[in-house]
Amino acid sequence: ATAAAAAAARPTASQRLHGGALTDASRKSRDSQNRDYCDECGGGGRLVCCDGCPAAYHPKCLRANAKDLPDTWFCKPCALANALADVTALSAKFFEAIAGGGAA
C-alpha cells in the first residue's frame, strides 16, 4: 500500500479516541502509533491521538471536545513544527525568487 492510501485509511482524531468504540483495524493502527496514556496528566482512558507523533491527550486536558477537533489533529509541538516548516519553505522560495530576479 502507498503512503497516501495508508494515510487515507487511518482513522480521524475523533475516531481514534482510546477507550471509545474502535474497529480492530483502527485499534491496530492506533496502538502501533500512539501512547496509551495522556501526555499532559499521565492518566489513561479516552485519549485523542496526535497525527504527527505518538502523543495522546484527554480531551479535557486539551480543554476541547473531541467531536470538535479536526479530522487531522496535531498536538502543540507538532503544530508548531509544521508551522515552522511552512515558514521555512516560504522563506526559501522567497529568497530563491530574489536571487533569480523573479517575483515572490
N, C-alpha and C positions, 0 to 999 in steps of 0.2 A: 504494500500500500504506500502511496505517496504521502509526503508530509502534509500536503493540503487536505487529502482525504482523511488522514488521521485527525487533523485539527477540526475538520468539519464534523467528524463523528464524536468528538469529545463533548461531554455534557456541559451545559452552560453553568455559570456560577450558581444560579438559583437551583438548578437540578442537582448540583454536586454538594448539597448540604450533607455533611456527615450526620448520621443518625436519622436521616429522612428516608423516604421510600425511594430506594435506588434500584435500578436493574443490576443484574450481575455484571453486565458489560461496563456500566458506568462505575460500579463499585471497584472493579478490577482496575480501570483507568485511574480512578481517584486514589486508590490505595497505593499504587505504584508511584504516584507523583506528589502527593501532598501529605502533610503531617496529620496525625490523629489527635492532636492537642492544639489548643489556641496559643498562638504566638504572643498574644497580649497578656493573658492571665494564666496560661498553662493548663487550664481545665479541658476536659473532653466534652463530648456531646455533639450537638448540631453545630457544624462549622462551615463557613464559607471558604472555598479554596481559591487561592491566587492562581491566575492563568500564566504567570511568569516565573514562579518559583515554588518551592514546597510549602510555603507559608499557608496557614489556615487560621481563621478567626471566628469567634462567636459573632453573630450579627449585633448583639448588644454591646460587645467590646468595640465594634466599628461605629456604634451609635447609628445603625442603619437597619432597615427592614430588608431581609434577604430578597423578598419579591421585588423590591425597588432597585436592586443592583442591576447593572447592565449585563448582557449575555456574556461578554468578555470582561472580567474584572481583574484588576491588578492592585496588590497591596501598595501602600505609600512608597516603600523603597523602589519597587518595580516601576510604579507610575513616574517617579522622579527620574529613574534611569532611562525610561522610554522618552521622557520629555527632553532630557539632556542629549540623547542620541538624535532626536529630531532637530534640535538646535544645532548640534554639531554638523549634521548633514546639510542643513540650510546654509550654515556659515561656509562650509566647503564649497557649495555651489556658488555662493555669492563671490567668494574670493577667486574661484575659477573664472567666473564671468568677468571680474575686474581684470584679471591677468590676461584674459583672452580678448579684452576690449568689447565684450558683448554686454548685453543688458542683463540684469539680475532677474 
